[in-house]
Structure formats: structure tokens, C-alpha cells
Amino acid sequence: MTGGTVLDNLALFRGVWHDVVSGHAPDGTELVHDEHGGTPGPLPYEQLVYIDVRDDDGQVRYEQTNVVLRGRDAHARSFGGTVRDGVLVFDRLGPEAPTMLGVSGGPGVLVFLPERTDGADITRFYDPDYIRHLGGDQRTRTTTLYRDGVLRRVLSVRGTRITTDPTRRVAHDPRGGAGPVHDGGRTTRVYATERSQEDS
């Protein structure tokens, strides 16, 4: 196992992962549909997750794209960020979105969560991610989701890395094998007020 800094952990997760995503109600009941997520849809489902970490003129950039494989309608979503003072600071995710960070929980553990929790945006939507590298090419992710201040569901993800090269699409990518890896939308409206959603 490597050291436990954010940079160490980001390097551990670089590659392309095949994730299986399931969801549960707070009492443990398995869900067949996620109505509260940023992208609602059936459960369980599978996706490809491309994670790249690279040096851009002295700045470490993080890029991630999730591509639905099966279980849901075809969909791709990209997002990214920059490491600043040892912490991953994500690019703004959308209207009224909080500043999101990637921080370390020690060797092999990353947590994606908002910088602050005292804003109205967090009351509307709050979904911290806890990602753990299990060694080799295995990982897990657990996401709790709060909507309107109420715990709605828990996502559980089991991932297997299928290649260490995230710079090109894998052959079974639903988008096809050619083309840029990170080309999905980079904004979400889940943090916005109803008024700002209507005005867009």
C-alpha cells in the first residue's frame, strides 16, 4: 500500500473500472429504482468509470467520466478538478453548487464531499462518497444521499479495474472505441433552487 496523501490515493485509482451499482433504503431494503439521485433510474446498473490523473504544466488535474454499460439508458457524465494545497478541488458542478473536495481518509481511502455544510444548497442535495481501494484491482464506493435534509438512500458500488490506461476508450464502451474519453456533460442542477431551475 502506498502513502495516504490525496495524491497517493488518486494514483491508486487511475485506470478504467467496471462498477456494479446497487442501492438500498436506510433500512437495508434493496431498491429497484433510484428516484432521488442526480440521475434517477433503475437499480442495479453497471458502468465504466474512467479515472485519469495527470500533470498539466505543474498542476495536477483529475478527470473522471462515468459511462452506463447496462441496466439504464445510455449516459455519460464527466467531471474534474485540480489538486490545490494537497486537496482535490472539483470544478464547479452547476448552478448554486457548493465547492466539492476530494480528501484523504488514510492509505487507500478517498472521500468526496462539500467544503462546507452550512448552505441551503447542501440542504437540497448532499451525497458524500466514500471510496476504498481494496488492493490489486478492486475497490468499493459507498454514497449516502440526503434530499431536503432527509436521508433517502445508500448506494453501494463494487468496482474491478479492467485496464490501467484511462486515456483511450475500451473496446466495449457503448459510445464506441474511438473518440475522446471525457466528453460528457459537466454540470448538474441538483443543488439549484426551483426558481433558478425554471429560469435556465
Secondary structure as GFF3:
##gff-version 3
##sequence-region A 1 200
A	DSSP	alpha_helix	6	13	.	.	.	ID=ss1
A	DSSP	beta_strand	15	24	.	.	.	ID=ss2
A	DSSP	beta_strand	33	34	.	.	.	ID=ss3
A	DSSP	beta_strand	41	42	.	.	.	ID=ss4
A	DSSP	beta_strand	45	56	.	.	.	ID=ss5
A	DSSP	beta_strand	59	70	.	.	.	ID=ss6
A	DSSP	beta_strand	76	84	.	.	.	ID=ss7
A	DSSP	beta_strand	87	90	.	.	.	ID=ss8
A	DSSP	beta_strand	100	104	.	.	.	ID=ss9
A	DSSP	beta_strand	109	114	.	.	.	ID=ss10
A	DSSP	alpha_helix	120	124	.	.	.	ID=ss11
A	DSSP	beta_strand	125	126	.	.	.	ID=ss12
A	DSSP	beta_strand	129	135	.	.	.	ID=ss13
A	DSSP	beta_strand	138	147	.	.	.	ID=ss14
A	DSSP	beta_strand	150	163	.	.	.	ID=ss15
A	DSSP	alpha_helix	194	199	.	.	.	ID=ss16
###
